[in-house]
Amino acid sequence: RIRPLNKNFYDSFDHLGLNGDTSKKVHFEILSQEMGIPYSEMVFFDDMPINVKEVGELGVVSQLVTEEDGVTMEKFEEVLKTFASTRQ
């Protein structure tokens, strides 16, 4: 869930992610269960195509980014538009 942006960008999100050796798909399964948030209410950015594919198959709006550029404002806005269109 995205709250209105605060001075601290990271305070605007409920959760930013998990780290570890398990797949990103497993991470999102855990996030959904523990936080009670359906996949359709999540967005995901990653620089690995397999992660974007697997998490996207869960129903999470997923976006591939480059390691060099990371999440640019352009990519962020693109994902928000896709996210909004899936909610109509």
Salt bridges, closest charged atoms under 4 A:
ASP14 OD2 - ARG1 NH1 3.96
ASP14 OD1 - ARG3 NH1 2.27
GLU41 OE2 - ARG87 NH1 2.31
GLU57 OE2 - LYS53 NZ 2.64
